[in-house]
């Protein structure tokens, strides 16, 4: 209930708290989702560009694999400095900078003329985009206490399946419809056109994203005070606010979390990079049929991500809400190649998508529970940078195993084993993230 000067009091009803955070969620998260859909699309549209680029420029399969993966090297190297800058300069300035700079580089990919320019631009794209995703995770921790963060992060990361749902048809339409216009191949036009939304959204960031609750003119004093009090009460004893980079990389708890996230991302990218191939094996249909069928797993993933994230917040349980998707995803990846009938095979792919994509947002409840301030900026970026090296390793590993053994089932079994190891690491970890080594220094 409110006191006489309008500030929300200690005895306020939970329904009022729900209303405050619902207001914040629908003000911030849809815009953040739109930004991440664009980011994910600009990151992976090189897969569609390959269809025209390889023939026009003579780029080999090996060169394409290296160029696609080099993105994650640039991302890894500049992740922590970027997140520290966001914490120092504020979300408005830094997220806008990230989006506009990656749009410029992504559009520049239209001018690729050979392998070396391909490598350089992919590396620079990783540098430009570094810090965006962990920056958003850090940003959400400024607005939502840990008890409400699971559903919000899951809602934000629904952007990944949404990018899968809209990105394939859009990229294919641009490449086919624009091919030959102005003497350019359709893949060049795709890079330019799909970069434009990032410029527009980047320019809107200063208006749409207040850096902190106190800067939000759409919150009144009582709502702002409520959020600030909840965030202050949310800090466990011994929470870490400041950290140096060497502290983070020398901390066993942070590195354990980074390895768990590496496993989550191995599953995510291993599945998404190979989904069209697996559907093609099952259906034997045209690219259009493959594209239409690919919508089903991503749609299932979007629904499950929201339901599991909400369940985790409602129960307050974090570990098993992460362990179970990892194990179910592993089982689905093992069994899917054995399915002979298209209907159960597609159902298993839906299960694999829902599980592997749900694991990532559920993971972020663990580090954000005990890291604050600059320690959160450095720790979250370190975890994300190490984890995203899986984006480099996953397609290379699966491609190498498939080519060496002649069996995609063996490759997906290895991927499943990595998910199982990640689940074991979650189970073996401390039940109380607040007791992590970094937090206790």
N, C-alpha and C positions, 0 to 999 in steps of 0.2 A: 504494500500500500504506500501511497505517497505521503510525505510529511507536508507541513504547511508551506514550505518554500518551494515545493514542487520536485524535490529530489527524492528518488525512489528509496524507500526505507528498507531496513533489514527484513521486515516481515512481509515484504511484497509477495504476492501470490505467484506460483510457478507459471500460471497462464500469462501474467504480465511479462515475465522473463522471456517466455516463448515468443511473445509478440515483438519484443525488442530485437531478439536475434533473428527472427523471421524477416523483420524490416531490413536489417543489415545484410542478410543473405541475399534477398532479392534485389537489393541495390547494387551489390558488388559482384556476386558470383556469375550471373548471366553474361556480364561484360567480360569477366576473366575467362569464361568458357569460350566466348567468341575469339578472344585473343589466342587461346591455346589451340583451338581448331585450326586457325591460320598458321600458327607456329608448327604444328605437327604436319600440316599439309606441305608447307615449304621445306620441311625436313625430309619427307619421304617421297615427294613427287619426282625425285630423280629416278625412281623405279619406272615410272611411266615415260620419262624423258628418254630412258635407255632404248625404248622401242624404236625411236627415230634417230637418236644420237649415235648409236653404235654403227648403224649402216652408213650414215652420212659422214661421220668422222673416222670410221675404222677403229673405234675403241674396242679393245678385246674384252672378253668376259673377266679376265684377271684384273685388267686395268679398271674396269667398272667396279668390281668388288672392292678394290683398294680405294678408289675415289669415294665411293659411297661410305666406306668406313672411316676415312680420314676426318670426316665431319666430327666424329666422336673424340678424336684426338685433340682437335682445337677446343672442343667443348670441355674436355677434361682439364686442359691446362689453364683455362681462364675462368673456370666455374667459381672458385673461391674468391679471387680478386673481385669478380663482378658482384657476388653476393655481399661482400664487405662494403663495396661502394654503395649498394642499395641501402644497407643499414645506415651508412653515413649520410648520404645525400637525400634519402627518402624515395618512396615508391614512385611518386609522380614523375620525377625527373628520370630516374634510372630505367624504369620499365619502358617509358617512352623512347629513351635512347636505344635500348635493346631492340625494340620492335622496328624502329625506323632504320637502324643500321643493318639489321638482318634483311629487311625488305630490299635495301639497295644492293646488297651482295647477292641475294637470291635472283633479283632481276638481272644482275650482271652475269649470271650463269647462262643467259641467252647468247652471250658472246664467246662461249667456249669454242675453241678451235682445235683442240687436241688434248692429249693425255695430261700434259703438264699444266695447262690452264684449268683443266678439270680438277686436278689435285689441289691447286692453289685456291680456287674459288670454293671448293667444298671445305677445305680447312678454314678459310676465312668465314664461311657461313657458321661453322661451329664456334669460332671465336665470337662472332657477333651475337649468336643466340645464347651463349653461355650465361648462366645466371637467371634466365627467365623462369624456368620451372621451379628451381629451389627458391628463387625470389618470391614467387607467388605463395609457396608453402610457408615461407617466413612471414610474408605479408598477412596471410590468414591467421597466423598466430598472434598478430597484433589486435585482432578483432574478436576471436572466438576462444573461450577457455577450452582446455583439452576435452572436457566432457561433451562438448558440442562439435568437436572438430572432425570426427570420423565421417559423419554424414556430409559435411560441407566439402571436405577434401574429395570424397567419393563423387559428389555432384560435379565438382570442378573437373575431375578426371574422366567423367563421362564424355568429355571433349574428345578423348582418344577414339572410342568407337564412333562418335559422331563424325570425326574426320574420316574414318574408314567408310562410313555410310555415304557421305557426300563427295569425298575426295576422288574416288575412282571414277564415277560417272562424269564428274566435272572435268577432270584431267583428260579423259578420253574424248569428251565432247570438244574441248578446246583444240586438242591435237588434230582431230579429224576435221573440224570446221575451219580452222585457221591455216591449215597446211598449204604452203605455197603463196600465201598473201604477202606481198612486199618482198618476194624472193626468199622468205624465211620458211624453214620447216616448222611444223606445228609445235614441236617440242620447245622451240625458242620462244614462241608466243606464249606457251603455257607458263614458262618461268616468269615472264613479264607480267602477264595478267594476274597470276596467282600471288604475285608480290604486292599488288596494289592494295588489297584489303589491310595488310599489315601497316602500310603508311597511314591510311585513314584512321585505323584504330589507335596507332601510336600517337597521332595528333590529338586524339580524344582522351588519352590517358590522364593528362593533368586535370581535365574537367571531371572525369568519371571516378578517379581513384584518390580519395583523400589519404594521406600517408598514415594518419592515426585517427582514432575516434574524435579527438578534440578538434580536428580540422574539418569534420563533416558538418556542413551547415544544415543537413537534413536530419540530424539528431538533436533533440533538445537536451537541456542540462541534465535532467533526470536520467535519460537514456544513456548519455555519455558517462555519467557517474556510475551507473550500474555496470557498464562494460568494464570500466577501469577497475572497479572494486572486484569484479569477478576474476579479472586477469591477475590482479595482485593476490587474491586468495588462492589462485590456482597454482602458485609456485610452491613446490615441495621444499622441505628443509634441505639445505645444502645445494640448491640449484646454482648452476654455473652461468654467470652473465658475461664473463670476459674470457677470451682464449686466444692464444697465438696459434698460427698454422701448425707449428711443430708440435704443440700440445695435442692438437686434434689427431694428427697422423700417428702420434705415438700412443694414443689412448686405445687400449684393447676393446673397450665397449663400443667406441665409435667405429673401429675397424670391423668388429663383428657385425654391426648393423650395416656397414657398407657391403660386406660380403653377402649378407642376407638379401640386400636390395639388388646386388649383382645377380643373384639367383632369380629374383622376381623379374628383372629386366631381360634376362636370358629367355625366360618363358614368354614374356610379352613380345619381344622382337622376333624370337624364333618362330612364334606362331604367326604373327602378322606378316612377316616377310615371306613365309611359305604358304600362307592360306590360299592364295590363288592357285598355286601349283597343286595343293592337296584337293581343292575343289575340282580342278581340271581332271585330275586322276579319277575322281569319283564320278563326275558327270559326263566327261568326254564331250562337253558342249562347246559352243562358240564363246569367244571372249565376253559377249553380252550376257550369255547364260551364267558364266563364271561370276561376272560382276553382280548380277542380280542375286545369285545364291550367297555371295559374300556378305550381303546385307544382313542375312539372318543371324550369323554368329555375333556380329557387332551389335545388333539390336538386343539380343539376349544378354550380352555383356553389359549394356547400358542399364537394363532393368536390374540385373543382379547386383551390380556395383552399388546402386542406390539402396536396395533392400538390405544388403549386408552391412553397408556403412551405417544405416539407421539402426540396425540391430545392435551393432557394436556400441553405439552411443547410448542406446536405451539400457543395455545391460551393464555397461561399463567394462565389459570384458574385451581385451585386445588380442591376446596371444592366440587363442584358438580360432578367433575370427580371421586370423592370418594363416594359421597352420592348415586349417581345413581346405581353403581354396588352393593352396600349394599342392596338397596331397591329391585332391580331386582332379586338378589340372594335370598332374603327373599321370594319374590313372587313365584319364581321357586320352592323353598323347600316346600312351602305350597301346591302348585298345583300338584307337581309330584306324590305324593301317590294317587291322585284321578284319574290319567290317567289309563285307562283300556287297551288301545291298545299299543303294544310295540313301535311302531314308534313314536307317540307323547311323550311317556314316556322317550325314549332315547333322543329325542330332548330337553325335559325339563331338563334332566340331563346335557346335553351339556350346556344349558343356565345357570344352577346352577353352574357348574364348571367354566365357563368363568367369571361369576360374582364374586363368592366367592374368586377365586384365583387372580382375577384382583385387588380386593380391597387392598390387602396387599402391593404391590409395590406402588400403588397410595398414600397410607397412608404416606409413608416415605418422600414424598415431604413436609409434614407439619413440623416435628421437624428439618429436616436438613436445613430449611429456616432461622432458627434463632439461632442455636447452633453452636459454633465453638470451636476449641482447646480442652482443657480438659473437658469443659462443654459439648461438643458434645460427647466425649468419655463416660462420665458418664451418660449424659441424654439419649443418644441412647441406651446404655446398659440397663439402668433402664426401659425404655419403652419396650424394647424387652424382658427383663426378666419377667416383670409382664405380658406382653401379652402372652408369651409362657407358662405361667401357664395354659392357655386354652388348651394346648396340654395334660395336666393332667386331666383337668375338663371335656373337651368335650366328650371323649368316655365314661367316667364314668356317666356323666349326661344322655346322650342318652341311654346308656345301662340300667341305672336304670329306666328311664321313660318308655322305651319299655317293660322292664320286669314287671313293676308295673301295667301299664295300658293295656298291651297286644297290644299296637298300636304304630307302628313306625311313623305313621302320626302325632300323638301327639308329639312325640319326635322331629321330624323335624319342627313342628310348634313352639315349644319352641326355637329351634335354630334360626328360622326365626325371632322370637320376639327379640332375642339378637342382630341380625343384624340391626333390625329397631331401637333399642335403640342406637346402635353405630352411625347410620346415623343421628339421632336426636342430639346426642352429637357433631357431626361434624358441623351440621347446627347452633347449639347454641353457638359454640365457637367463639372466637375473629376472626374478618376478617383479622387482622394483626398479624401474629405469632410473629413479632418482638416486640410486646408490652407485650409478656408473662412476668409473674412475675419474673421468673428466669433471663430473659434477662435484666430486669430493675434494678436489685439489684446492 
